[in-house]
């Protein structure tokens, strides 16, 4: 049986945690890039787009933080409701 056939119970919590942390890091890096662009944005549509993008990233980061805080079992339940 290969790894793709394993159900959710067979998932490695540490691997899930590492993936979550990497995802958070990517989101934070993206927010940093948007922040830098926002400092130089001179028009309303650009500012609005960048601010909205940062808000979406913040919402995702909040959800990921809640998953980490809840622990492996509860985190998967939170992910399923998102």
N, C-alpha and C positions, 0 to 999 in steps of 0.2 A: 504494500500500500504506500503510495507516495504522499508527500506532505500536503498536497492540495486536497486530499480526501479526508483530512482530519476535521472534525467539527470544532465549534468554538471552545469546547471544554479542553481541547488538546492544545490550545494556544499558550505560548510561553509568556507569562506576565512581564518578565524582564524585557523581552523583545518588544512587546506592546508599549512598555514604558519608554524604551529607547526611541521607538518610532514616534511616540507622542512628543518627546522632548525635541527630536529633530524637526518635527512639524512646527512646533512652537518657535524654534530657532529661525526657521525659514520665514514664518510670519513676522517675527520681530525684525528680521533683516529687511523684509519688504516694507514694513512700516517705516523703518529708518530711511529707506530710499524715497518713499513718498514724502516724508518729513523734509528731506533735503530739497526735493523738487518743490514742495509747498513754499519753502522760503524764497524761491525765485519766481514762483508763479505770479504773473501780472494780470491775469484776467479772471473774471468770475467763474466761467465754466471749468477752467483748469483747477482752480482752488476747490470748487465744489466736487469735482471728480476725485481729486486726491484725498479730500477730507472723507468722502464716502468710502473710498477704498480702505482708508485707515480704520474707519468704524467697523467695516466688515471684518477686517483682520483682528481688531480688538474683541469683537464678539466671538470669533473662533478661538482666540487665545483664552478668553474667559471660560468657554466650554471645555477646553483642554485642561485648564487649571482645575476646574471642578471635577473632571474625571480623575486627575492625579490625586486630588484631595480625598475623593471618595474611595479610592483603592481599586484594585483590579476587577472585582466582581461588580461593584456598584458603578464603576466607570463604564463598563460595557453596557450596562442598562441605560446610563445617561446617553451614551453614543447612539443607542437604538432609538431614543426618543427625539434626538436632534434632527 
